[in-house]
Amino acid sequence: MNSPLHAYYLNNKIKSVKCLHKKLAHATPHKLRHTGATLAKQAGLSLEAISEALTHSDKEVTKTYVNTKDTVNQTVGDTAFRSLKK
């Protein structure tokens, strides 16, 4: 809990979800970063806090993560998250 995930582990879990749920929109770990940033902003977190969580040194980079087209639909994200918890 609260520890970084290895990229191999995360990619493997996403592939598993894709195999089980073929109708889900295409998702990648990077899209999930965008989605997380957008949801955090919608939840009221400051851009500074989101930037720190994403380990960005420049808030301008973080601005590109918030409210971009490179996000996963929240329903799809919720479904994927529940599948990853299994």
C-alpha positions in Angstrom: 0.0 0.0 0.0 1.3 3.5 -0.9 4.4 2.2 -2.6 5.3 2.7 -6.2 4.3 0.0 -8.7 6.8 -1.5 -11.0 5.9 -0.7 -14.7 6.0 -4.4 -15.5 3.5 -5.3 -12.8 1.1 -2.5 -13.9 1.4 -3.3 -17.6 0.7 -7.0 -16.8 -2.4 -6.1 -14.8 -3.7 -3.8 -17.6 -3.3 -6.6 -20.1 -5.2 -9.0 -17.8 -8.1 -6.5 -17.6 -8.1 -6.1 -21.4 -8.3 -9.9 -21.8 -11.2 -10.2 -19.4 -13.1 -7.1 -20.6 -12.6 -6.7 -24.3 -15.2 -3.9 -24.7 -13.3 -1.5 -22.4 -11.7 1.5 -23.9 -7.9 1.2 -24.5 -6.0 2.2 -21.4 -2.3 2.6 -20.6 -0.5 3.4 -17.4 0.2 6.9 -18.9 -3.5 7.5 -19.6 -4.2 6.4 -16.0 -1.8 9.2 -14.8 -3.8 11.7 -16.9 -7.1 10.3 -15.5 -5.8 10.5 -11.9 -4.6 14.0 -12.4 -8.0 15.1 -13.8 -10.0 13.4 -11.1 -7.7 14.9 -8.4 -8.4 18.4 -9.8 -12.1 17.7 -10.0 -11.9 16.6 -6.3 -10.5 20.0 -5.4 -6.8 19.3 -5.1 -4.5 22.1 -5.9 -2.3 22.0 -9.0 0.7 22.1 -6.8 -0.4 19.0 -4.9 -1.1 17.1 -8.1 2.2 18.2 -9.5 4.0 16.9 -6.4 2.2 13.6 -6.5 3.1 13.1 -10.2 6.7 14.2 -9.4 6.6 17.0 -12.0 9.1 19.8 -11.4 7.1 22.2 -13.5 3.4 23.0 -12.9 3.0 23.8 -16.6 3.6 20.1 -17.4 0.9 19.1 -14.8 -1.5 21.5 -16.5 -1.3 19.4 -19.7 -2.3 16.3 -17.6 -5.5 17.9 -16.3 -8.6 17.9 -18.5 -7.0 16.5 -21.6 -8.4 14.1 -24.1 -5.8 11.6 -22.9 -8.0 10.3 -20.0 -9.9 7.1 -19.5 -13.7 7.4 -19.0 -14.4 7.3 -15.3 -16.7 4.3 -15.6 -14.0 2.4 -17.5 -11.5 3.5 -14.9 -13.7 2.3 -12.0 -14.2 -1.1 -13.7 -10.5 -1.5 -14.3 -9.7 -0.5 -10.7 -12.1 -3.1 -9.3 -10.6 -5.7 -11.5 -7.1 -4.8 -10.4 -8.1 -5.2 -6.7 -9.0 -8.9 -7.2 
